[in-house]
């Protein structure tokens, strides 16, 4: 039977911890904090927090769709070895975090507010953000609202859409698939967005948070939340966020991959519009797909550490 509670008529699921036993390369101690939602009250959010007393800097790793903090399992250790505190949350609806059970329970604004609540609850300051996919759509909005809490931004395979682009046919098909398909294999989807082949255990680890379809509303919601028209509430909020980011003079690095057709060219927009990106050692990560954390984790960790150390 699903583990759930009901708040204001909304079912909220919580994946049983047994689903996460013996995940390959993911032996991190679990941490939890409650984030506030004005309609649902407190939602429990899971996060990895390694070397929490490191004096040098905090690195916040934000995942996207349809992954969770398992995506960062090969980056946490190398960053800790460089002396950093490393935090990798699982968004609401993902990983070990609580999962409201209806697609309508999720909105772009709600995800931003949940992440703002997370950062407030942990009292994070001088954050070095690494964000990819929806981790960027959310993380960049959070940084725009609270620029004083961020020391640097490292942006990979993501963007801040304003609804002024015609979305390709493949994306519209992806939206329909996410909404209606009875089969939504998270592990295979992440693998398809990577260059390398996954093991059965790795695919199972991405599937672990979602024992039944009832747990997958958050993963199915994200494609529908991408702003695709200028009057979309998310597009309006993103234009406001860009106004803040266009004054962000702290260091900004782009690490886009060479084999991601979804975000290709997005690094040029970031480098052009955010002042802190000027004269930084931007890189195109070679032989890596959309989920470059799976294809080049060591290279990413080294680039993040070198960027922090040099700026």
C-alpha positions in Angstrom: 0.0 0.0 0.0 1.3 3.5 -0.7 2.5 5.5 2.2 0.5 8.7 2.3 -1.2 11.4 4.2 -4.0 13.7 3.1 -3.9 17.5 3.7 -6.7 19.8 2.6 -7.9 17.0 0.3 -4.5 16.5 -1.3 -2.7 13.1 -1.1 0.9 13.4 -0.2 3.1 10.3 -0.8 6.3 9.4 1.0 8.4 6.6 -0.5 9.3 3.9 1.9 13.0 4.0 2.9 13.4 0.3 2.0 13.3 1.4 -1.7 16.6 3.2 -1.2 18.7 0.4 0.4 21.9 -0.5 -1.2 21.8 2.0 -4.1 25.1 1.9 -6.0 27.5 4.6 -5.0 24.9 6.4 -2.9 25.8 5.7 0.8 25.2 9.3 2.0 23.5 9.9 5.3 19.9 11.2 4.8 18.9 14.6 6.0 15.4 16.1 6.1 13.9 19.5 6.6 10.4 20.8 6.4 9.6 23.4 3.7 6.5 25.5 3.9 3.6 25.5 1.4 0.7 27.9 2.1 -1.9 25.3 1.1 -0.3 22.0 2.1 1.5 23.1 5.3 4.9 21.5 5.9 6.4 19.2 3.3 9.5 17.0 4.1 12.4 17.6 1.8 15.4 15.3 1.7 19.0 16.4 1.1 22.5 15.2 1.1 24.7 17.3 3.3 28.4 16.2 3.3 31.1 17.9 5.3 28.6 20.3 6.9 31.2 22.1 9.0 33.7 22.7 6.1 35.0 26.3 6.6 35.7 27.2 2.9 32.5 27.3 0.9 29.1 25.6 0.3 28.3 24.0 -3.0 24.6 23.5 -3.7 23.9 20.9 -6.4 20.4 21.2 -8.0 18.9 18.5 -10.1 16.1 18.6 -12.7 13.7 16.3 -14.5 13.2 13.4 -14.0 16.2 12.8 -11.8 17.0 13.3 -8.1 20.1 13.8 -6.0 21.3 10.4 -7.0 22.4 12.2 -10.1 25.3 13.8 -8.1 26.6 10.7 -6.4 30.0 10.9 -8.3 30.4 14.6 -7.8 29.8 14.9 -4.0 32.9 13.1 -2.9 35.5 14.9 -5.1 34.0 18.3 -4.0 34.2 17.3 -0.3 37.8 16.3 -0.8 38.5 19.8 -2.0 37.2 21.1 1.4 33.7 22.2 0.5 30.4 21.6 2.2 28.2 19.9 -0.5 24.4 20.0 -0.4 22.3 18.1 -2.9 18.5 18.4 -2.2 15.8 16.3 -3.8 13.0 18.6 -5.1 9.5 18.1 -3.8 8.0 15.3 -5.8 11.4 13.6 -6.3 13.8 11.3 -4.5 13.2 10.8 -0.8 11.2 14.0 -0.6 7.4 14.2 -0.1 5.4 13.8 -3.3 2.0 15.6 -3.7 -0.1 13.2 -5.7 -1.7 15.3 -8.4 -0.1 17.1 -11.4 -2.1 20.2 -10.4 -0.3 20.3 -7.1 2.8 21.5 -8.9 3.6 24.9 -10.4 6.8 26.7 -11.4 6.2 29.3 -8.6 5.6 26.6 -6.0 8.9 24.9 -6.8 10.7 28.2 -6.5 9.0 28.9 -3.2 9.8 25.4 -1.9 13.5 26.0 -2.7 13.5 29.5 -1.1 12.0 27.8 2.0 14.8 25.2 1.9 17.6 27.7 1.7 16.0 29.7 4.5 15.5 26.7 6.7 19.2 25.7 6.3 20.3 29.4 6.7 22.5 29.1 3.6 24.8 32.0 2.7 27.6 32.4 0.2 26.2 29.7 -1.9 28.0 28.3 -4.9 25.2 27.0 -7.1 25.6 24.3 -9.7 22.3 23.8 -11.6 21.2 21.8 -14.6 17.8 21.2 -16.4 15.0 22.3 -14.0 17.6 22.8 -11.4 18.5 25.9 -13.4 14.9 27.0 -14.1 14.4 27.0 -10.3 17.8 27.8 -9.1 18.3 30.9 -11.3 15.0 32.2 -10.1 16.0 31.7 -6.5 19.3 33.4 -7.1 17.5 36.3 -8.8 15.3 36.8 -5.7 18.2 36.5 -3.2 21.4 37.4 -5.1 23.0 38.4 -1.8 22.9 34.7 -0.7 24.9 33.5 -3.7 28.7 33.8 -4.2 28.9 32.2 -7.7 26.7 30.5 -10.3 27.8 27.5 -12.4 25.2 26.9 -15.1 25.0 23.7 -17.1 22.4 22.6 -19.8 19.6 24.9 -18.6 18.2 28.3 -19.1 15.5 30.7 -18.0 12.9 30.7 -20.8 10.7 33.7 -21.4 8.1 32.0 -23.7 9.3 33.7 -26.8 10.6 30.6 -28.6 8.6 28.2 -30.7 9.1 24.9 -29.0 10.1 22.0 -31.3 7.8 19.2 -32.2 9.9 16.8 -30.1 9.3 18.9 -27.0 5.6 18.9 -27.6 5.7 15.2 -27.9 7.6 14.9 -24.7 4.9 17.0 -23.0 2.2 14.7 -24.2 4.2 11.6 -23.2 4.8 12.9 -19.7 1.1 13.8 -19.2 -0.6 10.7 -20.7 1.7 7.7 -21.1 0.9 4.9 -18.7 4.6 4.0 -18.8 7.1 6.6 -17.5 10.4 4.9 -16.9 12.5 7.4 -15.0 15.7 5.4 -15.2 15.5 4.8 -18.9 14.6 8.5 -19.5 17.8 9.7 -17.7 19.8 7.1 -19.5 18.5 8.2 -22.8 19.6 11.8 -22.0 23.1 10.6 -21.3 25.9 9.3 -23.6 27.0 6.3 -21.5 25.0 3.1 -20.9 23.6 2.6 -17.4 23.8 -0.6 -15.4 20.5 -2.2 -14.3 21.2 -1.1 -10.8 21.6 2.5 -11.8 18.4 2.5 -13.8 16.7 1.0 -10.7 18.1 3.7 -8.5 16.4 6.4 -10.6 13.2 4.4 -10.4 13.4 3.8 -6.7 11.5 6.9 -5.6 8.5 6.0 -7.7 7.1 2.6 -6.8 3.7 3.3 -8.5 2.3 5.8 -10.9 0.7 7.6 -7.9 4.2 8.8 -6.9 5.1 10.3 -10.3 2.9 13.4 -10.5 5.9 15.7 -9.9 7.9 14.1 -12.7 5.0 14.3 -15.1 4.3 17.9 -14.2 7.6 19.5 -15.1 7.4 19.3 -18.9 4.0 21.0 -18.7 5.4 23.8 -16.6 8.0 25.0 -19.0 6.9 28.5 -20.1 6.0 28.3 -23.8 4.1 31.6 -24.4 5.0 35.2 -23.3 1.9 35.5 -21.2 2.6 32.3 -19.2 3.0 33.2 -15.5 6.4 31.5 -15.5 7.6 33.5 -18.5 6.5 36.8 -16.8 8.3 35.8 -13.6 11.4 34.8 -15.6 11.6 38.1 -17.3 11.6 39.8 -13.9 14.3 37.3 -12.8 16.4 38.2 -15.9 16.3 41.9 -14.8 18.0 40.9 -11.5 20.5 38.5 -13.2 21.4 41.2 -15.7 22.8 43.1 -12.7 24.6 40.0 -11.2 28.3 40.8 -11.2 29.5 37.9 -9.1 31.4 35.1 -11.0 29.3 33.0 -13.4 30.5 30.0 -15.3 28.8 28.0 -18.0 29.6 24.3 -18.5 27.3 23.1 -21.3 27.8 19.8 -23.0 28.4 19.1 -26.7 25.7 16.5 -27.2 22.5 18.1 -25.7 20.1 19.1 -28.5 17.7 20.6 -25.9 19.9 23.4 -24.5 22.4 23.8 -27.3 23.4 27.5 -27.6 22.0 28.4 -24.2 25.4 29.2 -22.8 25.7 32.1 -25.3 22.6 33.7 -23.9 23.9 33.4 -20.3 27.3 34.8 -21.2 25.8 37.7 -23.1 23.2 38.7 -20.4 24.8 38.1 -17.0 27.7 40.5 -16.3 29.5 38.0 -14.0 30.0 35.7 -16.9 32.4 38.0 -18.6 36.0 36.7 -19.0 35.3 33.5 -17.2 36.8 30.1 -18.2 33.6 28.8 -19.8 33.8 25.3 -21.3 31.9 23.0 -23.6 32.1 19.5 -22.0 32.9 17.0 -24.6 31.2 13.7 -25.3 28.4 14.4 -22.8 24.6 14.4 -23.1 21.9 16.4 -21.4 22.7 14.7 -18.1 26.3 15.6 -18.2 26.6 14.7 -14.4 26.4 11.1 -15.6 28.8 11.4 -18.4 31.5 13.7 -17.0 31.2 13.9 -13.2 34.9 14.2 -12.5 35.4 16.9 -15.0 32.5 18.9 -13.6 33.7 18.6 -10.0 37.2 19.7 -11.0 35.8 22.6 -13.0 33.6 23.8 -10.1 36.4 23.5 -7.6 38.9 25.3 -9.8 36.3 28.1 -10.5 35.7 28.6 -6.8 39.4 28.7 -6.0 40.3 31.1 -8.7 37.5 33.7 -8.4 
